[in-house]
Amino acid sequence: MIARTATESRTYVLRFSRELPGDRADPIGWRARISEVNTGRKFHAVGIDAAFHVVRSLLSAASEKGAED
């Protein structure tokens, strides 16, 4: 068994933008673009809570994967 002393670091960039009123039927709301810097994967979310839910899920999955190694 190998003991790990260094912690694994994950970096995310969250970009939020507010929809302007227009011809769309959906209400004005926050949109988020999420970039996982470590892997280059990109995600989208509608709403602030949803954006942080995505990040929590990614971190949870990463910690579970790390526990398996």
C-alpha positions, 0 to 999 in steps of 0.5 A: 500500500502506498501512503499519499501525503500530497492532497489532490487539487481540482480547479474549476472556473465558473462563469455566470451570466444573466439572461436578458429579456427577449423573445424566449419563453423562459424567464430571465435567470442565471446561466453558468459555464463550468470548466474543469481545468484539470481535465478540460471538461466543460459543463453548463447549468441553469441557476446558481444552485445548479452550478454548485451542484455540478461542482459538488458532484464532480468533487464527490466523484473525484474523491470516490475515485481517489478512495478506490486507488 
